[in-house]
Amino acid sequence: MTVGSTSFDVIVVGAGIVGLAHAYEAARRGLKVCVVDRDAACVSASIRNFGFVTVTGQGAGDTWRRARHARDVWAEIAPKAGIAVQHQGLNLVATRGKALEVLQAFMQTDMAQSVNCALWTAEEAARHAPELRLDQAKAVLHSPIDLRVESRDAIAQLTRWLAEQMQVTFRFGEAVLEVATPKVVTAKGQLHAERVVVCTNADIHGLYSDLFAKHQVQLCQLQMLRVQPAAAFRLNASVMGDLSLVRYHGYSKLPQAQALLQQLQQEEGESLAHGIHLIVVQSADGSLVVGDSHHYGAAVQPFAQDHVDTLMLRHMQEALHIEDYRVTERWVGIYPSAPQTDCFIEAPDAATRVAIVTSGTGASTGFGVAHDTFANW
């Protein structure tokens, strides 16, 4: 992590997962890379999430393609970087007939068939995943491809590996004030690079704020929880439910999803109003990360709402055989959100790219975005 040199082939602004993915892609191509970040370590969106590398249910087209690529990169580099895959796969429990219709339609798509998704009956799901509460289940979508890492550890581990094995230079605690490629002005001096990639995801009012405004980007606040079950509990795969089917575009853009949305508006209007859809993943210590909610605005409020947490915990108990538990952590996540795009890669000039994931899918698609950035440059 030496910081003596000031000249590089590529400078990446931002050390979150999207920035790290671009650093990896550049270094893989034999380029001399420097990553600059204003904070002393990654403390924003990339460590405040599930660490869920989600392929299944991503929007058709570029988002799904990038997620598929990113998943394979994660699978390749995780063991090299000492990053543990906590569990693998997705189980999405459909408890409504209209949710089953969405899953049946999804099973006919190339996205489902290309990764060998299965639609289990409740009886089949009980054999494979006894932790699921299935008394109301119509079916369970199982996908074997999705991965889960502990993001708050994985980002730091990936950073160390890039520095030690890929010879990427990191300059933490150094705010970038201006990008005028080949010149990059920071609070500590001046750097030079033939190319610069800006990956400042949640900093929508800083560098290239005009591009964020062009894409109508606002910030999304997430409420998330860590739950410790009172007894030994094993989660065989990440878990989602009916509400996910009207949020993830791979499902929600199917014609059958509209009828499910109308039913959910009547039955789960409060959860929809808070942007809640259930995701549960498990950590190495047996605790569960549970979420999440979505509230949008020009600035993220630092205050979490207890009744939102209560709604999410209710959905967790409806999905899993958990009777007693305690909440050990609560936190607020953040990501940039745009109404018309999951990601944008803009070129302010021939030597500069601004690559921003605007859908909360940085962990899931970042390596795919980085591949596209360099492949099309």
Buried (B, 14 or more C-beta within 10 A) or exposed (E): EEBEEBEBBBBBBBBBBBBBBBBBBBBBEEBBBBBBBBBEEBBBBBBBBBBBBBBBBBBBEBBBBBBBBBBBBBBEBBEEBEBBBBBBBBBBBBBBEBBBBBBBBBBEBEBBEEBEBBBBEBEBBBEBBEBBBBEEBBBBBBBEBBBBBBBBBBBBBBBBBBBEEBEBBBBBEBBBBEBEBBEBBBEEEEBBBBBBBBBBBBBBEBBBEEBBEEBEBBBBBBBBBBBBBEEEBEBBBBBBBBBBBBBBBBBBEBEBBBBBBEBBEEEBEEBBEBBBBBBBBBBEEEBBBBBBBBBEEEEBEEEBEEEBBEBBBEBBEBBBEBEEBEEEEEBBBBBBBBEEBBBBBBEBEEBBBBBBBBBBBBBBBBBBBBBBBBEEE
